[in-house]
Amino acid sequence: MKRTRFQRFLEIIPGALVWTTLILSVLLSFIKPLWMVYFIMVFDLYWLLRIIYFIPFLLWSWWLYRLALKRDWQHDVSFLDGYNEIRHLVFLPTYKEEKGVVRETLHSLLQCSYPAKRMIIVLAGEERDAENFQSVVADLVPQFEKQFGGLYTTMHPKNLPDEIPGKGSNLNYSAKQIVPQLVANGMDPDKTIVSSFDVDTMVHPQYFSALSWHFLTVAEPTRSSYQPVALYNNNLWESPAAVRVAMFGTTFWLMTELSRPEGMMTFSSHSMSLRMLMDVGYWEKNMVSEDSHIFLQGLVHYHGQYRVTPVHLPVSMDTVMTGEYIPALKALYKQLRRWAWGVENFPYMVEAFRDDKEMPLGTKIAWLFKQVEGMYTWATAPIIILILGYLPFWAAPEQLRSFAVFQNTPFTLQWLMRFSMIGLFISAGLALTLLPPRPKHYSRPYAAAIFLLQWTLLPVTVVLFGALPAIDAQTRMMFGKYLGFNVSKKRKIS
């Protein structure tokens, strides 16, 4: 896809901000070390205050999550007006997935308290994986088609113009094939909830009941997406410690966002109304980060009058799984780099907001600031705090080492870091409450202690699997080396 000069300029900005910060931090540590000391003190204090600010949101979201698990959503929603008219359309895009993974996902949908006959399932395969997908369809469709309200399959052709291979283009093609048929047969877009799930997604048995309840109780339900809690629990016990820490970090970030949804976008598996999807023309075909981008399409189409409604129930997915430690870490890096490729939304937002005369200016500024600040701190904060923060003390000339600020600042920074550890302890404690049942084949003793000790890896993981993938993604976009869609390898199920 050819970019204009203005688009290329916008693509350069995020990476340029990051590299300017990192390069200046190194240079000033040698040229003006005193300036860097003051900067590091202010930055670390800001980060501590940010952690303290986020902790109540995380704890509140965790409490709502625990309450949601105990509630009988199916009982409550069944008494609401309009309940019998709601239908669910579930898209499961798949590429090179094992038959057992798809089977288990379909089986989990049947275990839901919500009537399966009111669910329409779409298995969206790829022509690039035609042989495997046809085998999956031949085996599973006869087993499951009569148990749902409908079970459809599509095969996304390869090498279509103006698109990149991936989940977004697959969803776009599949929806355009299936939705017109369903609408022609009487499906009401205003009363149909669409869920876009990774094919390994295992939904909580009450998820669709809770989703329907929220849809029927919020104002203007078609002007909202619906975000569950994403847990990477399916194969958590078999995953390397660094993978577990990174995936729990993602879950805690999302839970924090769910407590302040006025500024959040959708992430990974989520739901929305069919009306919105039809209004925006479905998912865009040339975006890697289709999960957040579809929210932005709604935000732009409705001139800022679009939001996310939290659903505090879990959907559980696989961590990256290769069966070997080092390949699993490489796969984790690629997955996080793909998530960091959400930076591609920044040029889209600037151009769309510039052309939208109806969206309030304050709304535009708020969303742009959140996007830029999030991507910037994702890439820079771990490196500044854990690595570059020590450089001016090593590089300072002897005449400055006698200054009181140079002698006292290391102790101040140590205390700031100690106070910030409260976030680590809270994360470790909450992680224990989110663990899935230990499988019978996992016989390692002292499992709880091991899961607590794994959090000592956090300083390493936030650099290697936090900052570096973000820097990688933003640098690639800065130089026009565009990232394709990377499919994470999942567990095998026979």
Order of alpha helices (4+ residues) and beta strands (2+ residues): alpha-alpha-alpha-beta-alpha-beta-alpha-beta-alpha-beta-beta-alpha-beta-alpha-beta-alpha-alpha-beta-alpha-alpha-alpha-alpha-alpha-alpha-alpha-alpha-alpha
